[in-house]
Amino acid sequence: MPAIIPLIVKAVVAAKAWWAALSTAGKIWAVAKGIMAVGSIVYSSNQARKLKRAMKSALNKGRTFMSRSAVAPRQIIYGQVKTSGPIVFMDTVGTNNEYVQLIVALAGHECEEITSIYFNDDLLTLDGSGNVTSQSYGGYATVRKFLGTAAQSVTVPSTTPRWTASHRLRGVCCVSVRLKWSSEVFPQGIPNVSALVKGRKIYDPRTTTTVYSNNWALCVADYLADSDLGVGHDFADIDDTALQAAANVSDENVTLNPSGTEKRYAVNGVILTDAAPGDVLQQLIFSGAGFCGYIGGKWHIHAGAYRTPTITIDESQLIGPLNVQTRLSRKDIYNAAKGVFTSPETDWQPSDYPVVTNATYQTSDGERIWQNFEWPFITSSAMAQRVSKISLERVRQEISVQIQCNLTAVTVQAGDNIMLTNSRMGWTSKVFEVMNTKFVPEEDEGVTTLGYNLELRETASSVWDWANGEETVIDTAPNTNLPDPSTVAAPTGLTLTS
């Protein structure tokens, strides 16, 4: 009897019930989270550090390595990634148990395509029947792909009573693998099985179709609306106008250096369903430099782009003083960004992207201050640089304002851009982004009136500009148009009389 490949299990895994239980647990957790609003705008390095810790806790664990576990969360795949997953069935067959069969679950939903299969780091070549024809594995391996359709029947290459027609794994994207024992072909036992996968099909309200896409805005909306694996809100609760506008921004082509283009914002990554939905949403939205909030009974999704303000707030609408903060503390600012993204060029492992620096801000700070980022949903070096640069510019727009307005400002909502005019502060149509709004009762001499408070943060259209390797040389949002008291102009119009 030949030696047997390690990790052989002689009992069938009840895969269908197993996945169903995991799905239910994930859904309960998502509902229990009770998400009401998420704003991923990172306006300080302290916020960035908190986001990084939350992201590390649950996102993209075990992306390229298969695992054995009695229970494991499902995976959601957006865009294209190289991934693996849990072994949901393993068995030996053959006269001398010379074959081992295993099924590796890749995603808990239907996928667009399983593009490639890998044993360890070796790309496999398959014939029409799934037989591996690669030189090192030819005759010793068979692989079958299953995309996770609702009507699929997952089969194993060799008949076994422990995997029957009742074991279908409907709705689970997976690969079925049979290996023939050989100490020369498999000197280290069972190889790690992974796959390059084009993931989830998502609904696009612009075309009213459900197709594969890695559009950033559509992926965020899909996660919000997925009742099985995501947050579980009704799609009707997502503001359609804002979503379509965000999807169009995400689809804009950005010129690359030295040539070519790419979409402005895309999602390519894996989400585990045991991750806290708030953490997942925050990292998703942060990857598109965007905003997402539950406002007036609707989820509003905005992609990272400048929105021209149409509303101006001036002194006539104020019912209280301005509370202005002009600077962030030293620990909350930075003038250079670096970090890692998931790179296809390094076998889908974390890789450094070129640093994003700003000489103007460094001069102002007197030293280089770094902020590290990790982008688990970004697979493009250019996109990682672009989003990092936006984050840096947003942090450097340091003026925040709290104002108390009368009800004429009630049309303003979080995520909007507005213009603020105040002569005392030297602001004429200065652009601010609305961070939060709140109705507040005000009492004056026994009379109660209802006010509308706004929390604002300065911004400018140039925050969103991008050219490869560019540096900001001036303040993109001037703090005031009042004269600079430290600069005195030379006198003019003088005459000398004897």
Disulfide bonds with the S-S distance in Angstrom:
none
